[in-house]
Amino acid sequence: MDDTAPSSNPFSQVPIEITISVGKARPLVRDLLRMKRDSILPLDRRVEDPVELYVGDKLIARGELTEMEGDSNGQLAVRLTEVVDLQNGL
């Protein structure tokens, strides 16, 4: 996050939703119809591959999944490794 954002900007306190994409799956419909509890759906990414962060359909950053430090009870987080230059793209 950019801590240099002007606090006088009225939009600086508006929350936004960021979607984290860890991968995609492309099962056949017949396989999807057979899914039940404990079924495994393979993704097109590996655990160590970067995840992508989106606001709407706009890619804003890439990062790696990590666990929150401290007493977080296993809560996931994302450590940013690349941030999009909104003027020029990634």
C-alpha positions as CSV (number, residue, x, y, z in Angstrom):
1,M,0.0,0.0,0.0
2,D,1.1,3.5,-0.6
3,D,1.4,5.4,2.7
4,T,2.1,8.7,0.8
5,A,-1.6,9.0,-0.3
6,P,-2.9,12.4,0.7
7,S,-5.1,12.1,3.8
8,S,-7.1,15.1,2.6
9,N,-8.4,13.1,-0.4
10,P,-12.0,12.2,0.5
11,F,-11.7,8.9,-1.3
12,S,-8.7,7.8,0.7
13,Q,-11.0,6.3,3.4
14,V,-13.3,4.4,1.0
15,P,-12.9,0.6,1.3
16,I,-12.5,-1.4,-1.9
17,E,-12.6,-5.1,-2.5
18,I,-9.5,-6.8,-3.9
19,T,-9.9,-10.3,-5.4
20,I,-6.9,-12.7,-5.1
21,S,-6.7,-15.2,-8.0
22,V,-4.8,-18.3,-7.1
23,G,-5.5,-20.1,-10.4
24,K,-8.1,-21.5,-12.7
25,A,-9.7,-24.9,-13.2
26,R,-11.1,-26.2,-16.5
27,P,-13.0,-29.4,-15.7
28,L,-15.3,-31.1,-18.1
29,V,-19.0,-30.7,-17.3
30,R,-19.3,-34.4,-16.5
31,D,-16.5,-34.1,-13.9
32,L,-18.1,-31.0,-12.4
33,L,-21.4,-32.9,-12.1
34,R,-19.6,-35.7,-10.2
35,M,-18.1,-33.4,-7.7
36,K,-19.0,-33.9,-4.0
37,R,-17.5,-33.1,-0.7
38,D,-13.8,-33.8,-0.5
39,S,-13.5,-33.8,-4.3
40,I,-10.2,-32.2,-5.6
41,L,-10.3,-29.7,-8.4
42,P,-6.8,-29.2,-9.8
43,L,-5.7,-25.7,-10.7
44,D,-3.4,-24.5,-13.4
45,R,-0.9,-23.2,-10.8
46,R,1.5,-24.6,-8.3
47,V,1.6,-23.6,-4.6
48,E,4.7,-21.5,-5.0
49,D,3.4,-19.6,-8.1
50,P,2.5,-16.0,-7.7
51,V,-1.1,-15.0,-7.1
52,E,-2.7,-12.0,-8.9
53,L,-4.6,-9.2,-7.2
54,Y,-7.5,-7.5,-9.0
55,V,-9.9,-4.6,-8.4
56,G,-12.8,-5.5,-10.6
57,D,-11.1,-6.9,-13.7
58,K,-8.0,-4.7,-13.4
59,L,-4.8,-6.4,-12.4
60,I,-3.2,-4.2,-9.7
61,A,-0.4,-6.4,-8.3
62,R,1.1,-9.9,-7.9
63,G,2.3,-11.5,-4.7
64,E,2.8,-14.7,-2.8
65,L,0.5,-16.4,-0.3
66,T,1.7,-16.4,3.3
67,E,0.4,-16.9,6.7
68,M,-0.2,-13.8,9.0
69,E,2.4,-13.6,11.7
70,G,1.6,-13.6,15.3
71,D,-1.6,-15.0,16.8
72,S,-3.5,-15.2,13.6
73,N,-4.8,-18.8,13.8
74,G,-3.6,-19.6,10.3
75,Q,-5.1,-16.6,8.5
76,L,-3.9,-16.2,4.9
77,A,-2.3,-13.0,3.6
78,V,-0.5,-11.9,0.5
79,R,3.0,-10.5,0.4
80,L,3.2,-8.2,-2.6
81,T,6.1,-8.8,-5.0
82,E,5.0,-6.6,-7.9
83,V,2.7,-3.6,-8.0
84,V,1.2,-2.3,-11.2
85,D,2.3,1.1,-12.4
86,L,-1.2,2.3,-13.1
87,Q,0.1,4.7,-15.7
88,N,2.0,2.1,-17.7
89,G,0.8,-1.4,-16.6
90,L,2.8,-4.2,-15.0
